[in-house]
Amino acid sequence: MNTIPCINLVRGQCVHVSGRLLDHHQVFNEDPIDQAGRWMDQGVTDLYFYDVEGAVKGEPVHRKLIISIAQRFPNLALHVEGGVRRESDIEAYLSQGVKSLTIGTKAVEDPAFVVEMCKRFPGKLLVSLMMAEGRVLTNGGQTESSIAANVWVSQLSSADLLALVYRDIHRLGTSAGVNLEEAVKLAKVSRIPLWVSGGVADMDDIRALYAEADAGFGTILVFRAVDEKGFSLKEALDYCED
């Protein structure tokens, strides 16, 4: 299992968000390149970017910025989500050094697209599973679909995905703890590894997820907690490596 720190991008800045993604955000570093360097100094080998505006607008907004970071830190594996809805988006990112891409809204609207893209880019794609009350959300959490998450997860089992990215929107940007019960349920109905985020507050959450690793958890994504004084990113990295 791995722990990966995450950066939400809004207007070219690193922000914390809560609830539906553009409703509430707080800047914690105006320079994403500086932030990436700080975390590399702490031993980070992977970094996850969420292009918040891209997710809402339906097209990448921060692609140039993210690619510049990939080129600045070639040894840092970058994973990107937000606004990836076309094959050209996937090609543009992967050809410039990004390691993997997460597809959200497009995966709900057109599952066949995901299956086809997985054939073209094996081992490079993830699907976002943003949820509220068991339902899948789209457009950066702005729109609630009629699709039950557990049903949708089972339908994706034929796709050659690297992972599913699970998050409970009510836990985003909070210190409420991970919705472990729901995450375990989803992991058990899917043959695809689950990356978990939303609500991670401290090492207790890391330990709880690690204890359930056999359920199918592959990675823990940490957003707000990495900027909190009570959370040690190095401790989380070391714990998951042991």
N, C-alpha and C positions, 0 to 999 in steps of 0.2 A: 504494500500500500504506500501511496505517496501523498504528501501534503503540498499543495500548490497555492501560493498567494495570488490574489486576483486584483485587477484594476478595472474599475468602471470608468469609461471615458465620456465626458460631456464637455463640449467646447474646448477640446484639446487638453483638458485637465483631469487629474485623478480625483475622483469623487466617491463618497459613500452615498448610496441610495437606500431608500426604504419604501415599502409598498410598491405601488405601480410606478414604474421606473423613472419617469420624468417629473412625478409629482413632488418629490422631496429629494434634494441632493445637497451634499456639503463637501466643499473642496478640502482635500487634505494634502495635496501637493500640486502646484501649478505646472510642474515639469515631469511628465511621465518618464523621460529618459533618465533624469536624476533618480526617480523612484526605482526604476529597474536596476540601476547601478547599485543603489543602496541594498537592495535585496540580494543581488549577486554577491555582495560583500559578506552577507550572512550565510552563504552556502547554497542559495537557491539555484536550481538547474532548470526549472520550468516556471513559466509565468503565463497566466491566463488573462486575456483582455476581453472585456465586454464593451463593445461599441454601443452604448445606450441609445444614442441618437440614430444610429444605423438600424437598430432593431425596430424603432418606432417608424422611421421613414421608409424602411424596406430596401435600403441600399447602403453599402458601406460609406460612412462619413469620415472615419479616421484611418482609412487604409494607408495613406501616405505616411502618417505618423507611425503606425505600427510597423510598416515595412522599414522605415528608417531605424527603428529600434532593433529589428531583426538584423539589419546590416551592421549596426553599431556593436551589437553583442552576439556574434555568430555562434558562441557556445551556449547561448541561452535558448532553450526550446520554447517557442511561443505558440500558444493555443488561442484561437480567436473566435469570438461569437458576436453576432449582431449585424443584421442586414445582408447575410449571405443567402441569396435566393436564386442566383443564376450560376450556370457552369463557368461563365467568364469570371465571376467573383472568386470562385474556388481556384481557378487557374492562376489568377493574378496574385493571390496570396501565396499559394504553394510554390510558384515559380520564383518567388522572392525570399524564400527562406523560412516561411511560417511552417510549423510542424504539423498542426492539425486545425480543422475548422469545425465549428458547431453550427448546425442548421436548426432553426427554430420554426418560425411561422410556415416556411415553405414545406417543411416535413409534415405539417398537419394538413395543409391545403393540397399537397401533391405527394403522397408517400411513394409513388412510382418513381418520382424524380430522385428521391433518396436512394432507392434500390439501384437505379441506373448509375448514379454518381459514385456509389460504393464500388461498383464494378470498374469504373474508370480510375478511381483514386482509392484503392484498397488500403485499409489501415490508417486513413487520413481523416475520416469524418466521424463526427459525433452528432447526436440529436439532442436538442434541449427539451427537457420535460418540466416546464414551468407550470405549477399547479395552484389551484385554490379550491378547497372543498372537494378534492378528488377529480376536478375537471381540468383539462388542459387549457392553458392560456396562450394567446398569440399576440403579435405586434408589441413586443416588449412588455407584456403583462397588461396591455390596455384592453384586450378583447377576450372574453370568455367563450370558449367553444362548447359544443354539446357533447364532446367526446370524453368518455370516462378514461382516466389515465391508465388503469390496469388493462383495459381492452386494447387501447392503442399500443401499449408496450408489447403485448403479445403479438400484435399485427406486424411489428417491426422486427420480429425475431429472425426473419429470413434475410434481412439486410446485413451486409458484412461491415457492421459499424465497429469503430474502436471502442465506443462507450455511449451510454446515455447520461446526460447531465440533469440530475434531479434537483429541483429547488421548490420549496413551499413559499409562495409570494408573501405570505403573512409573516415569515421569518426573515425576509430579506432586510439587511441593515439593522437587525436587532441583536440582542444578546439573550434571546429567549431559548436558545438551545436548538439543536437539530430535531426535526420531526422524525425521530428514529423509527417509530412504529410504522409510519407510512413508507419510509424508505426501505425498510426490511420487506414489507409486503410487495413492493414493486420489484425489488431485487429477486425475490423468489419466483415471480411470474415471468422473468426475463432471463434468457441465456446470455444476454449482453451485459458486460460489467457496468456498474453504476458509479458515476462520479457524483458526490453529494456536496451540496452547498446550501447556504441559507440558515442563519441562526447560530453558526459556530461561534462560541464565545470564549472558551477556555480549553485547557487540557482535558478537562472532564469529558467534553464533547469528542475530542480526538480519541481518547481512550475508549469511549463507548462505541464509536464507529469502528475502531480497530478490533474491538472484541467481537464485532459482527462481520468481520472481513470475509468469513466463509460464506456469508449470504450472497456475496457477489460484488462487494464494494471494491473499487480499484483505486480511487483517489478522493481526497478530501480537498475541496476548494474553499479557501478562507478569504473573505472580503474584509469587513470592518474590523474584525478581531486583530488582524495583523498590525493595526495602527493604535491598538489599545495598550496601555502600559502593563496591564496584568497578563498579557499574552506573549509568550516567547516563541517566535517563529523557529529559532534554532532548536529549541526543545521539541517542538512538534516534528520538525524534520528528522531529528535524531531518533525520536520515539518510533516513528513509522518505518525507519530503516532497520531497526533492531528485530 
